[in-house]
Amino acid sequence: MFHKNIKLIIAAGIFAWAIYQFVEGNIGNGISLILLAGIFVFLYFKNEFILLAFLRMRKQDFAGASKWLSYIKNPSASLVRKQEGYYNFLQGIMVSQTNLTQAEKFFKKAIQLGLSMDHDLAMAKLQLAGVAMTKRRKREATNLIAEAKKLDKHGMLKEQIQMLKQQMKKI
């Protein structure tokens, strides 16, 4: 909605207003304004359109998720580095249904930019392993599966890893 720097300027303005409210003796107003400024700081680090796209993805609504992602016009200028990684991660998931070459580019860029959580990084590497396996690059797929297994500390992707390993044996 707002550029990332504008969000910080708005948060600073609201925080200054909160300090003024404290000086005037309106403690309740000051506290609520600090909470409001906190929302803008939160949205600086977590883009609202990416959050909404993740919510759509949870409901398996790919069209809705791509609609929310389409609101981000220039990801490299309007997003923080990790947010841009998640933007590319989500785009890769969307495109993986139709165009594997494009999806591979998105996943590689997402890994390069970085993802905050290890299981997201493991998922991106697992998706890349699936693309590599589809393109008959067995060694690359094996390496990516091993990296994904290391990153999956809680065993959330254990079934997917086993399924890819079994499909790898068939090649």
N, C-alpha and C positions, 0 to 999 in steps of 0.2 A: 504494500500500500504506500508507505513512505520509503524514501531512500534511507539506507542504513545510517548515514550521518545526521539526517534530519530527525531520526528517532532519538539520537543522543542529545541533540539540541533541545527537542521538546522535553525530554526527561530532565535536563539541566534547568530549563525554565520552570517546570512544575516544582522541582526541588527547591529552587530559589523562592518560589511563591510559598512553599511549605515552611521555609525558614521564616519568612515574613509573618506567616500566620502564628508561628511559635512566639515570635517577638511581640506580637499584638495580644498574645494570651489565649488565642484560639487553638488549644492543644489538639482537640478532636479533628478540626479541619486540617491541621498540620500533619497529623498521623495519616489521615485518609489521602492527603496529597502525596505523601511519601510512598504510600502503596500504589497510587496511580502512576507515579514516576517509575516505580519498580516494574510495572507492566511494560512500559516502553523500553526499559533496559532489557527485560526478558525477551521482548520481541526483536531487539537488536541481535541477540545471540540465536534465537529460534525464529526463523521467518514464519509468518502466519500462513502464507500460502503453502509452504512445505508441510506445516502441521496439518492443514486441512486436506492436503493430498494424501498424507499418511492415514488420516481417518477414512478417506474414501477407499484407500487400498485395503484397509482392514475389512471393509464390507464387500471386497472384490468388485468394486465399481471402478473399472479402469477408465471409463469415459469421464466420469466425474473427477477422478484424480488428474487426468491429463488436462481437463478444463482448468483446474486450480493451478496446475503448473504452467499453463499457457499465460497466466496473468504476469508471470515473471518475464519481463521483456529482455533484459540484459543481465544474465546471471553473474557474469564476472564483475560487473560494476556495482550491482545492487545487493550482492550477498557477501557474507563473510566466507572465508576459505572453506571451512567445514560445511557450511550451508550449501555452497556450490558443489561440494562432494556429494551431499545427500540429493541435491537436485539432479546430478548426473546419475546417481544410483537409481532414483525413481524413474528417470527417463529410460534408463537401460531396462528396467523391469517392464515398462510399457512397450518398448520397442521389441523386446525379446520375443513377443508373441508373433511378430511378423518378419523382422529383419535382423538376422543374427549378426551380420557384419557391423551394422550400426550399434546394436546392443553391446557388442564387444568393445567398441570405441568408448561408449558411455561408461561401462564398468571399469575399463582401464583408467579413464580420467577420474572416476570417483575414487579409485584406490590411490591414484597419484595425489589427489587433493586431500585425501584423508577423510575417514569417518570416525565419529566420536566413540562409538561402542565397538568392542571386539566382535560381537556376534553379527553386527551389520557388515563389518569388514569380512568376516568369514562367509557371510551370505553372498557378498559380491564376488569373492574368490570362487565360491562354489558355482555361482552362475557362469563365471568365466571358464571354469573347468568343464561345465556342460557344453558351452559353445566350442571349446577346444576339442572336446570329444566328438561333437557333431562334425567338426571339420577334420577329423582323423589325425589330430595332433596328440597322440597318446602320452608322450613324455611330459608335455606341458600340462596336460590335464592331471596327470599323476602328481606332479609337483604342486599344482594349485589345490588339489584335494588334500594333500599332506599339510599345506599351510592352513587351509580352512579347518582341518581337524585340530591343529595346534591352537587356533584362535577360539574354537568352540569349547570353552572351559566348562560350561554347564550342561553340555550334551544336548542342546536344543536342536542341532542339525544332524544328530546321529543317524536318523533314519534316511535322510537325504544323502548323506555321505555313503552309507551302505548301499543304497540304490545305485548311486553313480559308480561305485566300485564294481558292483555286479554287472552293470551295463558295460563297463570297461573290459571285463573279462570276455564279453561276447565279441569285442572288436578284434 
